[in-house]
Amino acid sequence: MTKLRDWTMPMPKTFLLTFLLLTFTFSAAAEEITVAAAADLQFALKDISARFEQQTGNKVNLTFGSSGNFFAQIQNGAPFDVFFSADLDYPKKLEAAGQAEPNTFYQYATGKIVLWVRNDSKLDLSKGLAVLLDTSINKVAIANPAHAPYGGAAMAALDHEKLSERIKDKFVLGENISQTAQFAESGSADVGIIALSLAIASAMKEKGRYAEIPASFYPPLQQG
């Protein structure tokens, strides 16, 4: 199977759907699978699950959140069948600890982060991260870097540009990257650092605009 290189390419729906179809074989009676997924996959996996259910007659129960929180839950026995993580280390650790089926680890994407604002914002995103110093900005939404890989990437990018300390009092922390996007979309924050996959999803792309943060500013967001 071909690994998706980054989120600027089409969403890896074909791969992910094929993965589900090949991984799960069911008896004649309808069954269910439970999926824990990084929040950046929210829109894609809902579509994929609907197609999977149509093709197999089996139900998919989706739970979205931060990869770090799911990692802790699975360590403590949470009964998920599949874990889509925004950080490779979490599934690798589970496999090494015998808490995952051997040889099921697979890298499926490399994520990207962007600056996102609503269409009514007057902020000039062509300035890049430096725009966050604008005096009109009171709140900057990022995912909690303690357990959300996209939050860690945001902090790394801000550190790269020596902005973290200068704007730390403006931070609004989302529990995951989806909640972070909601803060920016709703106006609870003036700007958000969110996943490119969310920015280009139909639910958000008509409500705002974005500028990519250079990938060299943060460690690769390899997802598996």
N, CA and C atoms as a LAMMPS dump frame, in Angstrom:
ITEM: TIMESTEP
0
ITEM: NUMBER OF ATOMS
672
ITEM: BOX BOUNDS ff ff ff
-5.0000000000000000e+02 5.0000000000000000e+02
-5.0000000000000000e+02 5.0000000000000000e+02
-5.0000000000000000e+02 5.0000000000000000e+02
ITEM: ATOMS id mol type element x y z
1 1 1 N 0.845 -1.187 0
2 1 2 C 0 0 0
3 1 3 C 0.882 1.24 0
4 2 1 N 0.449 2.295 -0.671
5 2 2 C 1.222 3.517 -0.76
6 2 3 C 0.904 4.43 0.407
7 3 1 N 1.938 4.946 1.01
8 3 2 C 1.772 5.817 2.17
9 3 3 C 1.521 7.242 1.722
10 4 1 N 0.514 7.894 2.289
11 4 2 C 0.259 9.289 1.972
12 4 3 C 1.394 10.143 2.485
13 5 1 N 1.825 11.113 1.693
14 5 2 C 2.99 11.907 2.074
15 5 3 C 2.617 13.091 2.957
16 6 1 N 1.592 13.828 2.629
17 6 2 C 1.198 14.96 3.469
18 6 3 C -0.236 15.341 3.154
19 7 1 N -0.776 16.229 3.982
20 7 2 C -2.187 16.575 3.854
21 7 3 C -2.464 17.525 2.692
22 8 1 N -1.455 17.951 1.939
23 8 2 C -1.725 18.747 0.755
24 8 3 C -2.211 17.865 -0.389
25 9 1 N -1.955 16.571 -0.237
26 9 2 C -2.462 15.606 -1.214
27 9 3 C -3.89 15.247 -0.834
28 10 1 N -4.654 14.607 -1.732
29 10 2 C -6.019 14.212 -1.382
30 10 3 C -6.045 13.365 -0.121
31 11 1 N -7.103 13.541 0.666
32 11 2 C -7.245 12.783 1.913
33 11 3 C -7.124 11.296 1.615
34 12 1 N -6.439 10.538 2.488
35 12 2 C -6.188 9.125 2.19
36 12 3 C -7.411 8.256 2.438
37 13 1 N -8.558 8.662 1.917
38 13 2 C -9.783 7.93 2.206
39 13 3 C -9.758 6.538 1.605
40 14 1 N -9.221 6.416 0.406
41 14 2 C -9.196 5.099 -0.232
42 14 3 C -8.35 4.135 0.577
43 15 1 N -7.172 4.602 1.015
44 15 2 C -6.316 3.74 1.824
45 15 3 C -6.987 3.363 3.131
46 16 1 N -7.551 4.341 3.83
47 16 2 C -8.121 4.066 5.144
48 16 3 C -9.334 3.136 5.034
49 17 1 N -10.136 3.344 3.996
50 17 2 C -11.275 2.454 3.789
51 17 3 C -10.789 1.044 3.487
52 18 1 N -9.785 0.926 2.624
53 18 2 C -9.229 -0.39 2.303
54 18 3 C -8.651 -1.047 3.546
55 19 1 N -7.988 -0.247 4.37
56 19 2 C -7.431 -0.769 5.62
57 19 3 C -8.52 -1.396 6.487
58 20 1 N -9.632 -0.708 6.643
59 20 2 C -10.725 -1.238 7.455
60 20 3 C -11.301 -2.505 6.837
61 21 1 N -11.459 -2.506 5.517
62 21 2 C -12.044 -3.67 4.853
63 21 3 C -11.143 -4.897 4.962
64 22 1 N -9.828 -4.685 4.85
65 22 2 C -8.898 -5.805 4.907
66 22 3 C -8.65 -6.285 6.33
67 23 1 N -8.743 -5.361 7.282
68 23 2 C -8.413 -5.7 8.662
69 23 3 C -9.526 -6.48 9.349
70 24 1 N -10.76 -6.151 9.012
71 24 2 C -11.878 -6.742 9.736
72 24 3 C -12.688 -7.664 8.843
73 25 1 N -12.777 -8.908 9.255
74 25 2 C -13.656 -9.875 8.604
75 25 3 C -14.761 -10.218 9.582
76 26 1 N -15.969 -10.248 9.093
77 26 2 C -17.12 -10.413 9.968
78 26 3 C -17.919 -11.658 9.606
79 27 1 N -18.647 -12.126 10.579
80 27 2 C -19.579 -13.223 10.326
81 27 3 C -20.817 -12.655 9.643
82 28 1 N -21.766 -13.532 9.341
83 28 2 C -22.967 -13.081 8.646
84 28 3 C -23.743 -12.062 9.465
85 29 1 N -23.726 -12.204 10.8
86 29 2 C -24.43 -11.257 11.653
87 29 3 C -23.67 -9.938 11.705
88 30 1 N -24.412 -8.84 11.734
89 30 2 C -23.785 -7.523 11.79
90 30 3 C -23.003 -7.373 13.085
91 31 1 N -21.83 -6.781 12.991
92 31 2 C -20.993 -6.55 14.153
93 31 3 C -20.564 -5.087 14.191
94 32 1 N -19.823 -4.725 15.219
95 32 2 C -19.379 -3.355 15.378
96 32 3 C -17.88 -3.315 15.613
97 33 1 N -17.251 -2.225 15.159
98 33 2 C -15.87 -1.97 15.537
99 33 3 C -15.801 -0.585 16.166
100 34 1 N -14.882 -0.419 17.107
101 34 2 C -14.71 0.862 17.779
102 34 3 C -13.374 1.456 17.368
103 35 1 N -13.406 2.729 17.026
104 35 2 C -12.226 3.412 16.507
105 35 3 C -11.913 4.634 17.357
106 36 1 N -10.678 4.713 17.827
107 36 2 C -10.173 5.917 18.491
108 36 3 C -9.303 6.647 17.489
109 37 1 N -9.617 7.891 17.206
110 37 2 C -8.918 8.592 16.129
111 37 3 C -8.509 9.996 16.538
112 38 1 N -7.309 10.388 16.102
113 38 2 C -6.859 11.762 16.295
114 38 3 C -7.875 12.716 15.693
115 39 1 N -8.063 13.854 16.345
116 39 2 C -9.152 14.753 15.977
117 39 3 C -8.998 15.366 14.592
118 40 1 N -7.8 15.357 14.029
119 40 2 C -7.636 15.915 12.688
120 40 3 C -8.3 15.055 11.619
121 41 1 N -8.669 13.823 11.986
122 41 2 C -9.326 12.911 11.046
123 41 3 C -10.853 12.986 11.102
124 42 1 N -11.365 13.927 11.876
125 42 2 C -12.8 13.945 12.161
126 42 3 C -13.663 13.891 10.912
127 43 1 N -13.398 14.755 9.957
128 43 2 C -14.267 14.828 8.775
129 43 3 C -14.033 13.66 7.837
130 44 1 N -12.782 13.275 7.66
131 44 2 C -12.476 12.18 6.734
132 44 3 C -13.045 10.856 7.218
133 45 1 N -12.853 10.546 8.507
134 45 2 C -13.284 9.239 9.004
135 45 3 C -14.803 9.102 9.068
136 46 1 N -15.501 10.2 9.237
137 46 2 C -16.962 10.109 9.211
138 46 3 C -17.436 9.651 7.836
139 47 1 N -16.83 10.182 6.807
140 47 2 C -17.179 9.776 5.436
141 47 3 C -16.75 8.338 5.18
142 48 1 N -15.531 8.005 5.597
143 48 2 C -15.016 6.65 5.392
144 48 3 C -15.894 5.629 6.106
145 49 1 N -16.284 5.935 7.34
146 49 2 C -17.098 4.997 8.114
147 49 3 C -18.451 4.756 7.466
148 50 1 N -19.028 5.807 6.924
149 50 2 C -20.326 5.659 6.253
150 50 3 C -20.202 4.722 5.053
151 51 1 N -19.096 4.865 4.318
152 51 2 C -18.877 3.992 3.152
153 51 3 C -18.601 2.56 3.601
154 52 1 N -17.843 2.41 4.686
155 52 2 C -17.549 1.077 5.215
156 52 3 C -18.829 0.37 5.669
157 53 1 N -19.679 1.116 6.367
158 53 2 C -20.936 0.533 6.843
159 53 3 C -21.827 0.125 5.671
160 54 1 N -21.821 0.949 4.634
161 54 2 C -22.642 0.637 3.452
162 54 3 C -22.141 -0.619 2.755
163 55 1 N -20.831 -0.783 2.69
164 55 2 C -20.252 -1.918 1.975
165 55 3 C -20.308 -3.213 2.776
166 56 1 N -20.281 -3.123 4.113
167 56 2 C -20.18 -4.328 4.934
168 56 3 C -21.412 -4.634 5.772
169 57 1 N -22.235 -3.614 6.015
170 57 2 C -23.378 -3.813 6.904
171 57 3 C -22.998 -3.804 8.369
172 58 1 N -21.754 -3.487 8.671
173 58 2 C -21.268 -3.449 10.044
174 58 3 C -21.073 -2.013 10.501
175 59 1 N -21.344 -1.766 11.767
176 59 2 C -21.328 -0.417 12.313
177 59 3 C -19.94 -0.031 12.817
178 60 1 N -19.593 1.235 12.626
179 60 2 C -18.337 1.783 13.147
180 60 3 C -18.673 2.83 14.198
181 61 1 N -18.134 2.653 15.389
182 61 2 C -18.287 3.637 16.451
183 61 3 C -17.013 4.476 16.535
184 62 1 N -17.14 5.763 16.225
185 62 2 C -15.982 6.656 16.176
186 62 3 C -15.892 7.504 17.435
187 63 1 N -14.682 7.62 17.969
188 63 2 C -14.407 8.546 19.062
189 63 3 C -13.184 9.366 18.668
190 64 1 N -13.323 10.693 18.707
191 64 2 C -12.223 11.569 18.328
192 64 3 C -11.675 12.277 19.561
193 65 1 N -10.367 12.487 19.569
194 65 2 C -9.753 13.173 20.695
195 65 3 C -8.268 13.329 20.488
196 66 1 N -7.557 13.592 21.579
197 66 2 C -6.109 13.755 21.483
198 66 3 C -5.437 12.393 21.565
199 67 1 N -4.375 12.228 20.809
200 67 2 C -3.678 10.942 20.752
201 67 3 C -3.114 10.541 22.107
202 68 1 N -2.611 11.523 22.857
203 68 2 C -2.049 11.223 24.167
204 68 3 C -3.079 10.679 25.134
205 69 1 N -4.275 11.248 25.102
206 69 2 C -5.343 10.759 25.973
207 69 3 C -5.766 9.346 25.583
208 70 1 N -5.884 9.092 24.279
209 70 2 C -6.237 7.74 23.835
210 70 3 C -5.161 6.737 24.236
211 71 1 N -3.909 7.121 24.107
212 71 2 C -2.796 6.259 24.499
213 71 3 C -2.951 5.83 25.96
214 72 1 N -3.238 6.784 26.832
215 72 2 C -3.409 6.467 28.252
216 72 3 C -4.618 5.562 28.474
217 73 1 N -5.701 5.816 27.747
218 73 2 C -6.903 5.008 27.907
219 73 3 C -6.665 3.562 27.472
220 74 1 N -5.966 3.399 26.347
221 74 2 C -5.689 2.039 25.861
222 74 3 C -4.76 1.314 26.813
223 75 1 N -3.791 2.013 27.365
224 75 2 C -2.913 1.414 28.368
225 75 3 C -3.712 0.877 29.552
226 76 1 N -4.814 1.557 29.854
227 76 2 C -5.649 1.166 30.986
228 76 3 C -6.811 0.264 30.588
229 77 1 N -6.753 -0.277 29.359
230 77 2 C -7.716 -1.29 28.978
231 77 3 C -8.905 -0.839 28.164
232 78 1 N -8.896 0.403 27.654
233 78 2 C -10.021 0.861 26.837
234 78 3 C -10.171 -0.064 25.619
235 79 1 N -11.382 -0.531 25.325
236 79 2 C -11.584 -1.575 24.299
237 79 3 C -11.727 -1.042 22.882
238 80 1 N -10.726 -0.327 22.388
239 80 2 C -10.763 0.14 21.004
240 80 3 C -10.198 -0.936 20.08
241 81 1 N -10.813 -1.082 18.905
242 81 2 C -10.312 -2.032 17.911
243 81 3 C -9.196 -1.436 17.064
244 82 1 N -9.304 -0.131 16.78
245 82 2 C -8.308 0.544 15.937
246 82 3 C -7.958 1.874 16.58
247 83 1 N -6.683 2.245 16.497
248 83 2 C -6.208 3.519 17.021
249 83 3 C -5.477 4.255 15.903
250 84 1 N -6.028 5.387 15.474
251 84 2 C -5.371 6.267 14.507
252 84 3 C -4.735 7.414 15.277
253 85 1 N -3.422 7.407 15.377
254 85 2 C -2.702 8.376 16.2
255 85 3 C -2.053 9.457 15.353
256 86 1 N -1.991 10.677 15.909
257 86 2 C -1.3 11.774 15.241
258 86 3 C 0.186 11.8 15.586
259 87 1 N 0.641 10.799 16.33
260 87 2 C 2.045 10.697 16.72
261 87 3 C 2.437 9.228 16.649
262 88 1 N 3.496 8.924 15.928
263 88 2 C 3.897 7.529 15.747
264 88 3 C 4.306 6.856 17.051
265 89 1 N 4.82 7.623 17.99
266 89 2 C 5.344 7.024 19.217
267 89 3 C 4.278 6.292 20.016
268 90 1 N 3.055 6.812 20.026
269 90 2 C 2.012 6.185 20.84
270 90 3 C 1.683 4.766 20.366
271 91 1 N 1.376 4.539 19.1
272 91 2 C 1.102 3.157 18.675
273 91 3 C 2.331 2.263 18.754
274 92 1 N 3.517 2.829 18.521
275 92 2 C 4.737 2.024 18.641
276 92 3 C 4.906 1.514 20.073
277 93 1 N 4.646 2.384 21.048
278 93 2 C 4.778 1.989 22.455
279 93 3 C 3.75 0.924 22.827
280 94 1 N 2.538 1.057 22.303
281 94 2 C 1.505 0.066 22.599
282 94 3 C 1.882 -1.291 22.018
283 95 1 N 2.419 -1.287 20.808
284 95 2 C 2.822 -2.544 20.184
285 95 3 C 3.978 -3.174 20.955
286 96 1 N 4.948 -2.349 21.373
287 96 2 C 6.098 -2.856 22.111
288 96 3 C 5.693 -3.43 23.462
289 97 1 N 4.625 -2.884 24.043
290 97 2 C 4.155 -3.343 25.347
291 97 3 C 3.19 -4.516 25.243
292 98 1 N 2.951 -5.011 24.023
293 98 2 C 2.034 -6.132 23.852
294 98 3 C 0.577 -5.746 23.962
295 99 1 N 0.267 -4.453 23.796
296 99 2 C -1.114 -3.987 23.912
297 99 3 C -1.724 -3.689 22.54
298 100 1 N -1.081 -4.218 21.5
299 100 2 C -1.617 -4.09 20.144
300 100 3 C -1.282 -5.369 19.397
301 101 1 N -2.052 -5.65 18.371
302 101 2 C -1.765 -6.812 17.545
303 101 3 C -0.397 -6.633 16.88
304 102 1 N 0.466 -7.629 16.927
305 102 2 C 1.787 -7.506 16.308
306 102 3 C 1.688 -7.2 14.811
307 103 1 N 2.611 -6.374 14.361
308 103 2 C 2.76 -6.06 12.936
309 103 3 C 1.548 -5.348 12.323
310 104 1 N 0.784 -4.647 13.148
311 104 2 C -0.338 -3.878 12.598
312 104 3 C -0.032 -2.392 12.509
313 105 1 N 1.159 -1.979 12.956
314 105 2 C 1.537 -0.571 12.892
315 105 3 C 1.749 -0.138 11.443
316 106 1 N 1.213 1.036 11.079
317 106 2 C 1.402 1.559 9.723
318 106 3 C 1.322 3.078 9.749
319 107 1 N 2.285 3.746 9.124
320 107 2 C 2.237 5.199 8.986
321 107 3 C 1.36 5.551 7.798
322 108 1 N 0.334 6.36 8.025
323 108 2 C -0.607 6.657 6.946
324 108 3 C -0.549 8.099 6.46
325 109 1 N 0.102 9.008 7.194
326 109 2 C 0.112 10.408 6.751
327 109 3 C 1.162 11.199 7.504
328 110 1 N 1.47 12.365 6.97
329 110 2 C 2.252 13.368 7.676
330 110 3 C 1.432 14.648 7.702
331 111 1 N 1.1 15.107 8.89
332 111 2 C 0.232 16.263 9.027
333 111 3 C 0.965 17.582 8.877
334 112 1 N 0.199 18.661 8.697
335 112 2 C 0.735 20.017 8.619
336 112 3 C -0.122 20.947 9.463
337 113 1 N 0.489 22.027 9.923
338 113 2 C -0.246 23.023 10.698
339 113 3 C -0.332 24.329 9.93
340 114 1 N -1.408 25.071 10.215
341 114 2 C -1.658 26.339 9.529
342 114 3 C -2.166 27.369 10.531
343 115 1 N -2.005 28.626 10.159
344 115 2 C -2.698 29.716 10.849
345 115 3 C -4.071 29.851 10.207
346 116 1 N -5.122 29.938 11.03
347 116 2 C -6.484 30.021 10.492
348 116 3 C -7.229 31.169 11.16
349 117 1 N -7.934 31.966 10.344
350 117 2 C -8.787 33.037 10.864
351 117 3 C -10.122 33.018 10.125
352 118 1 N -11.122 33.593 10.736
353 118 2 C -12.426 33.712 10.098
354 118 3 C -12.349 34.715 8.934
355 119 1 N -13.295 34.614 8.038
356 119 2 C -13.301 35.486 6.867
357 119 3 C -13.423 36.962 7.232
358 120 1 N -14.058 37.249 8.371
359 120 2 C -14.236 38.655 8.757
360 120 3 C -13.009 39.237 9.462
361 121 1 N -11.971 38.45 9.639
362 121 2 C -10.756 38.93 10.293
363 121 3 C -9.972 39.847 9.359
364 122 1 N -9.376 40.883 9.946
365 122 2 C -8.549 41.812 9.169
366 122 3 C -7.061 41.473 9.271
367 123 1 N -6.729 40.369 9.912
368 123 2 C -5.331 39.994 10.076
369 123 3 C -4.707 39.611 8.739
370 124 1 N -3.473 40.022 8.549
371 124 2 C -2.739 39.73 7.314
372 124 3 C -1.899 38.474 7.528
373 125 1 N -2.408 37.341 7.055
374 125 2 C -1.729 36.071 7.291
375 125 3 C -0.445 35.938 6.476
376 126 1 N -0.235 36.829 5.517
377 126 2 C 1.009 36.763 4.745
378 126 3 C 2.226 37.097 5.616
379 127 1 N 1.989 37.663 6.794
380 127 2 C 3.084 37.951 7.726
381 127 3 C 3.572 36.701 8.447
382 128 1 N 2.851 35.598 8.278
383 128 2 C 3.226 34.378 8.969
384 128 3 C 2.967 34.479 10.456
385 129 1 N 3.724 33.71 11.238
386 129 2 C 3.505 33.676 12.684
387 129 3 C 3.705 35.032 13.349
388 130 1 N 4.461 35.913 12.717
389 130 2 C 4.684 37.251 13.281
390 130 3 C 3.379 38.024 13.453
391 131 1 N 2.346 37.638 12.695
392 131 2 C 1.062 38.321 12.818
393 131 3 C 0.473 38.154 14.217
394 132 1 N 0.909 37.121 14.948
395 132 2 C 0.373 36.876 16.289
396 132 3 C 0.768 37.961 17.274
397 133 1 N 1.719 38.824 16.895
398 133 2 C 2.105 39.961 17.742
399 133 3 C 1.175 41.151 17.552
400 134 1 N 0.255 41.06 16.607
401 134 2 C -0.693 42.149 16.352
402 134 3 C -1.456 42.481 17.635
403 135 1 N -1.541 43.757 17.95
404 135 2 C -2.172 44.18 19.207
405 135 3 C -3.676 43.928 19.223
406 136 1 N -4.273 43.672 18.069
407 136 2 C -5.714 43.399 18.034
408 136 3 C -6.039 41.975 18.482
409 137 1 N -5.022 41.134 18.578
410 137 2 C -5.239 39.732 18.959
411 137 3 C -5.223 39.583 20.475
412 138 1 N -6.303 39.036 20.997
413 138 2 C -6.392 38.773 22.432
414 138 3 C -6.235 37.297 22.771
415 139 1 N -6.685 36.419 21.866
416 139 2 C -6.655 34.98 22.129
417 139 3 C -6.12 34.227 20.917
418 140 1 N -5.201 33.3 21.184
419 140 2 C -4.64 32.431 20.153
420 140 3 C -4.929 30.989 20.548
421 141 1 N -5.662 30.275 19.725
422 141 2 C -6.041 28.9 20.045
423 141 3 C -4.985 27.92 19.544
424 142 1 N -4.509 27.063 20.448
425 142 2 C -3.644 25.947 20.066
426 142 3 C -4.117 24.721 20.835
427 143 1 N -3.783 23.545 20.33
428 143 2 C -4.108 22.32 21.065
429 143 3 C -3.15 22.177 22.247
430 144 1 N -3.627 21.548 23.301
431 144 2 C -2.813 21.376 24.502
432 144 3 C -1.574 20.549 24.174
433 145 1 N -0.39 21.145 24.256
434 145 2 C 0.825 20.409 23.862
435 145 3 C 1.174 19.264 24.806
436 146 1 N 0.519 19.193 25.947
437 146 2 C 0.812 18.121 26.905
438 146 3 C 0.399 16.756 26.372
439 147 1 N -0.64 16.714 25.539
440 147 2 C -1.099 15.413 25.035
441 147 3 C -1.584 15.442 23.588
442 148 1 N -1.561 16.605 22.943
443 148 2 C -2.007 16.702 21.555
444 148 3 C -0.804 16.988 20.655
445 149 1 N -0.43 16.067 19.77
446 149 2 C 0.732 16.277 18.908
447 149 3 C 0.684 17.574 18.105
448 150 1 N -0.509 17.973 17.665
449 150 2 C -0.603 19.22 16.91
450 150 3 C -0.308 20.429 17.802
451 151 1 N -0.6 20.32 19.079
452 151 2 C -0.229 21.385 20.005
453 151 3 C 1.276 21.445 20.195
454 152 1 N 1.909 20.273 20.254
455 152 2 C 3.357 20.233 20.345
456 152 3 C 4.013 20.853 19.125
457 153 1 N 3.441 20.588 17.955
458 153 2 C 3.97 21.176 16.722
459 153 3 C 3.803 22.687 16.721
460 154 1 N 2.648 23.166 17.209
461 154 2 C 2.416 24.613 17.283
462 154 3 C 3.445 25.283 18.18
463 155 1 N 3.707 24.688 19.336
464 155 2 C 4.684 25.265 20.264
465 155 3 C 6.083 25.241 19.657
466 156 1 N 6.426 24.173 18.948
467 156 2 C 7.739 24.095 18.311
468 156 3 C 7.9 25.194 17.269
469 157 1 N 6.843 25.449 16.493
470 157 2 C 6.893 26.504 15.481
471 157 3 C 7.029 27.879 16.12
472 158 1 N 6.305 28.083 17.209
473 158 2 C 6.392 29.365 17.91
474 158 3 C 7.77 29.547 18.539
475 159 1 N 8.315 28.475 19.092
476 159 2 C 9.668 28.539 19.639
477 159 3 C 10.681 28.864 18.538
478 160 1 N 10.479 28.26 17.384
479 160 2 C 11.386 28.492 16.253
480 160 3 C 11.459 29.977 15.901
481 161 1 N 10.313 30.654 15.989
482 161 2 C 10.237 32.077 15.657
483 161 3 C 10.384 32.961 16.892
484 162 1 N 10.735 32.345 18.038
485 162 2 C 10.953 33.081 19.3
486 162 3 C 9.729 33.905 19.696
487 163 1 N 8.566 33.267 19.573
488 163 2 C 7.308 33.944 19.882
489 163 3 C 6.597 33.388 21.117
490 164 1 N 6.973 32.211 21.558
491 164 2 C 6.221 31.529 22.616
492 164 3 C 6.058 32.389 23.863
493 165 1 N 7.156 32.906 24.366
494 165 2 C 7.101 33.706 25.584
495 165 3 C 6.366 35.022 25.368
496 166 1 N 6.451 35.554 24.182
497 166 2 C 5.86 36.862 23.905
498 166 3 C 4.338 36.809 23.818
499 167 1 N 3.787 35.641 23.483
500 167 2 C 2.326 35.566 23.323
501 167 3 C 1.684 34.547 24.269
502 168 1 N 2.452 34.014 25.224
503 168 2 C 1.936 32.92 26.054
504 168 3 C 0.671 33.304 26.821
505 169 1 N 0.512 34.588 27.142
506 169 2 C -0.681 35.012 27.88
507 169 3 C -1.934 35.04 27.002
508 170 1 N -1.759 34.843 25.698
509 170 2 C -2.9 34.851 24.776
510 170 3 C -3.428 33.453 24.484
511 171 1 N -2.732 32.426 24.954
512 171 2 C -3.092 31.065 24.57
513 171 3 C -4.45 30.637 25.122
514 172 1 N -5.234 30.008 24.265
515 172 2 C -6.438 29.271 24.662
516 172 3 C -6.183 27.829 24.233
517 173 1 N -6.175 26.901 25.185
518 173 2 C -5.793 25.519 24.889
519 173 3 C -7.011 24.642 24.62
520 174 1 N -7.013 24.005 23.455
521 174 2 C -8.039 23.015 23.156
522 174 3 C -7.592 21.643 23.621
523 175 1 N -8.521 20.806 24.026
524 175 2 C -8.172 19.451 24.46
525 175 3 C -7.615 18.626 23.302
526 176 1 N -8.01 18.982 22.1
527 176 2 C -7.512 18.325 20.893
528 176 3 C -7.576 19.335 19.762
529 177 1 N -7.108 18.946 18.585
530 177 2 C -7.026 19.911 17.489
531 177 3 C -8.405 20.277 16.949
532 178 1 N -9.385 19.402 17.089
533 178 2 C -10.739 19.715 16.653
534 178 3 C -11.351 20.809 17.525
535 179 1 N -11.197 20.689 18.84
536 179 2 C -11.71 21.731 19.737
537 179 3 C -10.975 23.049 19.504
538 180 1 N -9.692 22.966 19.207
539 180 2 C -8.912 24.166 18.897
540 180 3 C -9.498 24.883 17.691
541 181 1 N -9.834 24.119 16.659
542 181 2 C -10.452 24.703 15.466
543 181 3 C -11.8 25.322 15.802
544 182 1 N -12.549 24.699 16.695
545 182 2 C -13.849 25.234 17.094
546 182 3 C -13.69 26.581 17.794
547 183 1 N -12.642 26.713 18.623
548 183 2 C -12.393 27.993 19.293
549 183 3 C -12.187 29.105 18.264
550 184 1 N -11.392 28.817 17.233
551 184 2 C -11.119 29.818 16.208
552 184 3 C -12.357 30.1 15.363
553 185 1 N -13.083 29.05 15.021
554 185 2 C -14.267 29.2 14.169
555 185 3 C -15.377 29.977 14.871
556 186 1 N -15.536 29.736 16.163
557 186 2 C -16.633 30.349 16.913
558 186 3 C -16.356 31.788 17.336
559 187 1 N -15.09 32.193 17.278
560 187 2 C -14.736 33.526 17.741
561 187 3 C -14.241 33.553 19.167
562 188 1 N -14.156 32.387 19.81
563 188 2 C -13.595 32.33 21.157
564 188 3 C -12.109 32.67 21.145
565 189 1 N -11.496 32.546 19.98
566 189 2 C -10.106 32.961 19.761
567 189 3 C -10.055 33.768 18.474
568 190 1 N -9.118 34.698 18.401
569 190 2 C -8.993 35.54 17.216
570 190 3 C -8.309 34.809 16.067
571 191 1 N -7.491 33.827 16.4
572 191 2 C -6.743 33.073 15.401
573 191 3 C -6.433 31.701 15.993
574 192 1 N -6.297 30.701 15.161
575 192 2 C -5.962 29.372 15.647
576 192 3 C -4.823 28.769 14.854
577 193 1 N -4.03 27.95 15.523
578 193 2 C -3.039 27.124 14.827
579 193 3 C -3.626 25.729 14.784
580 194 1 N -4.074 25.314 13.606
581 194 2 C -4.848 24.085 13.48
582 194 3 C -4.247 23.188 12.401
583 195 1 N -4.818 22.006 12.271
584 195 2 C -4.373 21.057 11.248
585 195 3 C -4.851 21.491 9.869
586 196 1 N -3.983 21.349 8.88
587 196 2 C -4.367 21.644 7.503
588 196 3 C -5.567 20.804 7.086
589 197 1 N -5.626 19.556 7.546
590 197 2 C -6.741 18.68 7.168
591 197 3 C -8.081 19.252 7.601
592 198 1 N -8.121 19.985 8.724
593 198 2 C -9.365 20.621 9.165
594 198 3 C -9.632 21.893 8.382
595 199 1 N -8.582 22.644 8.078
596 199 2 C -8.752 23.907 7.367
597 199 3 C -9.319 23.71 5.968
598 200 1 N -8.979 22.575 5.342
599 200 2 C -9.46 22.346 3.965
600 200 3 C -10.742 21.521 3.93
601 201 1 N -11.227 21.087 5.085
602 201 2 C -12.476 20.326 5.132
603 201 3 C -13.647 21.256 4.805
604 202 1 N -14.68 20.697 4.206
605 202 2 C -15.806 21.51 3.756
606 202 3 C -16.452 22.297 4.892
607 203 1 N -16.401 21.765 6.109
608 203 2 C -17.039 22.424 7.243
609 203 3 C -16.362 23.734 7.62
610 204 1 N -15.086 23.908 7.223
611 204 2 C -14.358 25.108 7.626
612 204 3 C -13.84 25.957 6.469
613 205 1 N -13.638 25.359 5.309
614 205 2 C -12.923 26.094 4.258
615 205 3 C -13.693 27.301 3.749
616 206 1 N -15.012 27.309 3.869
617 206 2 C -15.79 28.449 3.416
618 206 3 C -15.996 29.491 4.505
619 207 1 N -15.575 29.159 5.729
620 207 2 C -15.785 30.073 6.858
621 207 3 C -14.551 30.896 7.205
622 208 1 N -13.413 30.506 6.619
623 208 2 C -12.199 31.224 6.971
624 208 3 C -11.121 31.052 5.931
625 209 1 N -9.937 31.549 6.256
626 209 2 C -8.785 31.439 5.369
627 209 3 C -7.583 31.03 6.206
628 210 1 N -6.569 30.518 5.529
629 210 2 C -5.43 29.997 6.278
630 210 3 C -4.13 30.258 5.534
631 211 1 N -3.043 30.149 6.262
632 211 2 C -1.699 30.217 5.69
633 211 3 C -0.891 29.09 6.315
634 212 1 N -0.219 28.316 5.473
635 212 2 C 0.585 27.207 5.987
636 212 3 C 1.785 27.722 6.768
637 213 1 N 2.097 27.045 7.851
638 213 2 C 3.302 27.306 8.626
639 213 3 C 4.406 26.426 8.054
640 214 1 N 5.557 26.972 7.717
641 214 2 C 6.61 26.162 7.1
642 214 3 C 6.915 24.893 7.889
643 215 1 N 6.985 23.778 7.187
644 215 2 C 7.215 22.486 7.843
645 215 3 C 8.564 22.431 8.541
646 216 1 N 9.481 23.29 8.129
647 216 2 C 10.802 23.315 8.761
648 216 3 C 10.768 23.918 10.16
649 217 1 N 9.633 24.509 10.544
650 217 2 C 9.515 25.146 11.856
651 217 3 C 9.195 24.149 12.975
652 218 1 N 8.804 22.915 12.627
653 218 2 C 8.371 21.968 13.659
654 218 3 C 8.705 20.542 13.218
655 219 1 N 8.831 19.626 14.187
656 219 2 C 9.145 18.228 13.828
657 219 3 C 8.01 17.63 12.987
658 220 1 N 8.322 16.68 12.108
659 220 2 C 7.282 16.085 11.269
660 220 3 C 6.153 15.473 12.094
661 221 1 N 4.919 15.77 11.679
662 221 2 C 3.735 15.203 12.335
663 221 3 C 3.386 13.892 11.646
664 222 1 N 4.184 12.879 11.904
665 222 2 C 3.972 11.571 11.281
666 222 3 C 2.886 10.824 12.045
667 223 1 N 1.893 10.345 11.318
668 223 2 C 0.721 9.73 11.928
669 223 3 C 0.624 8.258 11.553
670 224 1 N 0.223 7.44 12.526
671 224 2 C 0.176 6.01 12.257
672 224 3 C -0.904 5.301 13.042
